[in-house]
Amino acid sequence: MDELPAWLPESAIAQRIAAPTVWTKTEHRIQRPYCVLSKAGLHAALALDDATVFTDRAVRVEQHEVELAGGTVISAATVFDTRGLPTLGKRRAASAHGIFVDAETAAPMVADGEGLLLDWRPENGARPDEPPSFLYAVPLGDGRVIFEETSLGLRGGMPQHELRKRTLSRLAAHGIRLTGDEPHEAAHYPLDQPPPKKGTAVAVPFGSRGGMMHPCTGYSVADSLALIDTAVDAVQQGHDPIAALWPWQARAVYWMRMRGLWGLGRLTTDQSIAMFEAFFTESERGQRALLSAHDDYTALGAVLFNTVAHTWPFRWRYDLVGWTNRDRWLDYPFAPADAERHVG
């Protein structure tokens, strides 16, 4: 929550969680408020009343021009490219399947004002020799809770039917049974979209398009909102927005986070639990450096080193740094979807 810019109004926040929970080998309460944004509130806060909106598809986006499919060409002193992410392919991915459950039904697992950022408890039915996943579950502020089984770092991602099966297994472990008619959502996108290169005469990639997708968490909204002022100030002062957004310290942070992503994508479930247990016993500054700080490269380097050093047993560190099992889960043969996997 502390990542959000001061100008974002309270109406953009749908739910506050004072101390979210992480389950690894043990329960950790993170003493750092977490919030869920309101889509309607965010849209209202980012009103386009003074903007001219062209509803069309961009077929050419360059440093000073945008060409639309209908033939219109728009010229500008600075063009920001916020079109989102390209196709996934075999890139390292975030995959998630979320099921929306009313708060009363969800209460045995997520009470009012509580939230699970990472739940690694062995309740999703996956075998130790299958690619790992964890649960993310938070109240949305509208009387519903989202339960979202999530996979990070697999090349090509994890299939939706597998994630749904695991979500239902977790809920059943807490006595929560669904009808099968609950709304759901799917997420499937690459985590390795790099920052733009320096000195390149192109439209300014911004948001997830421009390296602001966190490689280790899949979050991008807070960082993108926080960097808007930096980008606007650079334009107003006649400076290069890419240089302002991506000083060498921020590029060093991105480089180190990518090493973290590669490590995540080759761990087993037991190794993932051990690694996160080590990470969540690190200092608050170290945790912030990995999870959210845009340019705190010294603290990030220290926390990554310490996390590897404190992951046990010792031999698992070889997988973390890529000396062994570098492509452990590449082209993993997930079981095919069937009707039984989709019922609640």
C-alpha positions in Angstrom: 0.0 0.0 0.0 2.9 2.3 0.7 3.9 2.1 -3.0 0.9 4.1 -4.1 1.4 7.7 -5.1 0.0 10.4 -2.7 -2.3 11.8 -5.3 -4.4 8.5 -5.6 -7.6 9.1 -3.6 -9.0 6.8 -0.9 -11.9 6.0 -3.2 -9.5 4.0 -5.4 -8.9 1.5 -2.5 -11.5 -1.2 -2.1 -10.0 -3.2 0.7 -7.2 -2.7 3.3 -5.5 -5.6 5.0 -3.4 -4.4 7.9 -1.1 -7.4 8.2 -1.4 -10.0 5.5 -0.4 -13.6 6.1 2.2 -15.7 4.4 2.4 -19.5 5.0 5.7 -21.3 4.4 6.9 -23.8 6.9 5.3 -21.5 9.5 2.8 -18.6 9.6 4.3 -15.1 9.0 2.3 -11.9 9.6 3.7 -9.2 7.3 3.5 -5.9 9.2 3.0 -3.9 6.1 -0.6 -2.9 5.0 -1.8 -4.4 1.7 -4.6 -3.0 -0.3 -6.9 -4.2 -3.1 -7.7 -1.5 -5.6 -11.3 -0.8 -6.8 -11.6 -0.9 -10.5 -14.4 1.7 -10.5 -12.6 3.9 -8.0 -9.4 3.7 -10.0 -11.1 4.5 -13.3 -12.8 7.5 -11.6 -9.4 8.7 -10.2 -7.8 8.5 -13.6 -10.6 10.3 -15.4 -10.1 11.2 -19.1 -12.3 14.3 -19.1 -9.6 16.5 -20.6 -8.2 13.9 -23.0 -9.2 13.2 -26.6 -9.8 9.4 -26.9 -9.5 7.6 -30.2 -11.2 4.2 -30.0 -9.2 2.1 -32.5 -6.4 -0.4 -32.8 -2.8 0.9 -33.1 -1.0 -0.6 -36.0 2.2 1.5 -35.8 3.6 3.1 -32.7 6.7 5.2 -33.0 8.6 7.9 -31.1 6.4 10.8 -32.4 3.6 9.1 -34.3 0.8 6.5 -33.8 -1.1 5.1 -36.8 -4.5 3.6 -36.2 -6.1 0.8 -38.1 -8.7 3.2 -39.5 -5.9 5.2 -41.1 -5.7 8.1 -38.6 -2.2 9.2 -37.8 -1.7 11.0 -34.5 1.5 13.1 -33.9 2.9 14.0 -30.5 6.1 15.3 -29.0 6.3 12.1 -26.8 4.5 8.8 -27.3 4.0 6.4 -24.4 3.4 2.8 -25.4 1.1 1.2 -22.8 -0.3 -1.6 -24.9 0.5 -4.4 -22.4 2.4 -7.5 -22.9 3.1 -9.5 -26.1 2.2 -13.2 -26.5 3.6 -15.7 -24.0 5.0 -18.6 -25.9 7.6 -20.4 -23.8 8.6 -17.3 -21.8 8.6 -17.5 -18.0 5.1 -16.8 -16.9 2.7 -16.0 -14.2 -0.4 -18.2 -14.4 -3.4 -18.0 -12.0 -7.0 -19.3 -11.8 -9.2 -17.2 -9.5 -12.6 -18.2 -8.1 -14.9 -15.5 -6.6 -16.6 -16.8 -3.4 -19.0 -14.9 -1.2 -17.3 -13.8 2.1 -19.6 -15.9 4.3 -18.6 -19.1 2.5 -14.9 -18.1 2.4 -14.8 -17.2 6.2 -13.3 -20.6 7.4 -10.2 -19.7 5.4 -10.1 -15.9 4.9 -11.9 -13.9 7.6 -12.9 -10.2 7.2 -9.9 -8.0 7.1 -7.5 -10.9 6.6 -5.6 -12.0 3.5 -3.2 -14.7 2.2 -0.5 -13.3 0.0 1.3 -16.6 -0.3 -0.1 -19.9 1.0 2.3 -22.8 0.5 0.6 -25.2 2.8 0.4 -28.7 1.2 -3.3 -28.6 0.5 -3.6 -28.2 -3.2 -3.3 -31.9 -4.1 -0.1 -31.6 -6.1 2.5 -34.3 -5.8 6.1 -33.4 -4.8 7.3 -34.3 -8.3 4.8 -31.8 -10.0 5.5 -28.1 -10.7 4.7 -26.0 -7.6 2.0 -23.4 -7.0 0.6 -21.4 -4.1 -2.6 -19.7 -3.1 -3.4 -16.0 -3.1 -6.6 -15.2 -1.4 -7.9 -11.7 -0.4 -11.3 -10.0 0.2 -12.2 -7.6 -2.6 -14.3 -5.1 -0.6 -17.6 -6.0 -2.3 -18.6 -9.0 -0.2 -16.5 -11.5 -2.1 -13.1 -13.2 -1.6 -11.0 -14.3 -4.5 -9.1 -17.6 -4.2 -6.4 -17.7 -6.8 -4.0 -20.6 -7.2 -0.8 -19.1 -8.8 2.3 -20.4 -10.5 5.3 -18.2 -11.0 8.3 -18.7 -13.3 7.3 -21.8 -15.4 8.3 -21.5 -19.0 5.0 -21.4 -20.8 3.0 -21.3 -17.6 0.6 -23.8 -15.9 -2.7 -24.8 -17.5 -5.9 -23.3 -16.2 -7.5 -26.7 -15.5 -4.6 -27.7 -13.3 -4.7 -24.5 -11.3 -8.5 -24.8 -10.9 -8.2 -28.4 -9.6 -5.6 -27.2 -7.1 -7.7 -24.3 -6.0 -10.7 -26.6 -5.3 -8.5 -29.0 -3.4 -7.3 -26.2 -1.1 -10.9 -25.0 -0.4 -12.1 -28.6 0.3 -9.2 -29.0 2.8 -10.9 -26.2 4.8 -14.4 -27.5 4.4 -15.4 -25.0 1.6 -17.5 -26.6 -1.1 -18.6 -24.7 -4.2 -21.5 -25.1 -6.6 -19.4 -24.8 -9.7 -21.3 -21.8 -10.9 -19.1 -19.2 -9.1 -17.5 -16.6 -11.4 -13.9 -17.1 -12.2 -11.0 -15.4 -13.9 -7.8 -16.5 -15.7 -4.4 -14.9 -15.8 -1.6 -16.0 -18.0 1.2 -13.6 -19.0 5.0 -13.3 -19.3 7.1 -12.1 -16.4 10.3 -11.3 -18.3 9.4 -8.2 -20.3 12.6 -6.1 -20.1 13.0 -2.4 -19.6 13.6 -0.4 -22.7 17.2 0.1 -23.9 18.9 3.4 -23.4 19.3 5.8 -26.3 16.7 4.1 -28.5 14.5 6.4 -30.5 11.2 4.7 -29.9 7.9 5.4 -28.1 8.4 5.1 -24.4 7.3 1.7 -23.2 5.4 2.1 -19.9 3.7 -0.1 -17.4 4.0 -3.9 -18.0 5.1 -3.1 -21.6 8.1 -1.2 -20.2 9.6 -3.6 -17.7 7.4 -2.5 -14.7 6.0 -6.0 -14.4 7.8 -7.4 -11.3 9.6 -10.6 -12.5 9.2 -12.3 -9.1 5.6 -11.4 -8.1 3.7 -10.5 -11.3 2.6 -7.2 -9.9 2.8 -4.0 -12.0 0.0 -1.6 -11.1 1.5 0.0 -8.0 4.9 0.5 -9.6 3.4 1.9 -12.8 1.3 4.4 -10.8 4.2 5.4 -8.6 6.4 6.1 -11.7 3.9 8.3 -13.5 5.2 11.5 -11.8 8.7 10.6 -12.8 7.7 10.2 -16.4 5.6 13.3 -16.6 8.3 15.4 -14.9 10.9 14.2 -17.4 8.6 15.2 -20.3 7.9 18.6 -18.9 11.5 19.3 -18.3 12.6 18.2 -21.7 14.5 15.1 -20.4 14.5 11.6 -21.7 11.7 9.7 -19.8 13.5 6.3 -20.3 16.6 7.6 -18.6 14.5 9.1 -15.8 12.5 5.9 -15.3 15.5 3.5 -15.6 18.7 4.8 -14.0 21.4 2.2 -13.6 20.3 1.5 -10.0 16.8 0.4 -11.3 18.3 -1.6 -14.1 20.5 -3.4 -11.6 17.4 -4.2 -9.5 15.7 -5.6 -12.6 18.7 -7.7 -13.4 18.8 -9.2 -10.0 15.0 -9.8 -9.9 15.3 -11.7 -13.2 17.8 -14.0 -11.5 15.2 -14.6 -8.8 12.6 -15.4 -11.4 14.8 -18.0 -13.0 15.4 -19.5 -9.6 11.7 -19.6 -8.9 10.9 -21.4 -12.1 13.1 -24.4 -11.4 12.2 -25.2 -7.8 10.1 -28.0 -6.4 7.4 -27.4 -3.9 9.6 -28.3 -0.9 12.4 -26.1 -2.2 10.0 -23.2 -2.8 8.7 -23.4 0.8 12.3 -23.5 2.1 13.3 -20.5 0.0 10.3 -18.4 1.0 10.8 -19.4 4.7 14.3 -18.0 4.4 13.2 -14.9 2.6 10.4 -14.0 5.1 12.8 -14.1 8.0 15.0 -11.4 6.4 14.9 -7.7 7.4 12.0 -5.5 6.5 14.2 -3.4 4.2 15.4 -6.6 2.4 11.9 -7.8 1.9 10.8 -4.4 0.5 13.9 -4.3 -1.8 12.7 -7.5 -3.5 9.0 -7.0 -3.4 8.6 -3.3 -4.3 11.6 -0.9 -4.1 12.4 0.3 -7.7 16.1 1.0 -7.2 17.4 -0.2 -3.8 20.0 -2.4 -5.4 22.3 -2.8 -2.3 19.5 -4.2 -0.1 18.3 -6.4 -2.9 21.7 -7.9 -3.5 22.0 -8.6 0.2 18.6 -10.2 0.6 19.1 -12.4 -2.4 22.5 -13.6 -1.1 21.1 -14.2 2.4 18.0 -16.0 1.1 20.2 -18.5 -0.8 22.6 -18.8 2.1 19.8 -19.6 4.6 17.9 -22.1 2.3 18.3 -25.6 3.7 19.3 -28.3 2.9 22.5 -27.0 1.4 22.2 -28.9 -1.9 19.0 -27.1 -2.8 21.0 -23.9 -3.2 22.5 -25.3 -6.4 19.0 -25.3 -8.0 18.3 -21.8 -6.8 21.4 -20.4 -8.5 21.0 -22.6 -11.6 24.0 -24.9 -11.2 21.6 -27.9 -11.3 18.1 -28.6 -12.8 18.1 -25.4 -14.8 15.2 -26.4 -17.0 13.5 -28.8 -14.5 9.9 -28.1 -15.5 10.4 -27.3 -19.2 7.5 -28.9 -21.3 6.2 -30.7 -18.2 3.4 -33.1 -19.3 0.4 -31.8 -17.3 -2.6 -34.2 -17.2 -5.3 -33.2 -19.7 -8.4 -31.4 -18.6 -11.5 -33.5 -18.1 -15.0 -32.8 -16.8 -14.3 -33.9 -13.3 -11.6 -31.3 -12.9 -14.0 -28.5 -13.5 -16.7 -29.1 -11.0 -16.8 -27.6 -7.5 
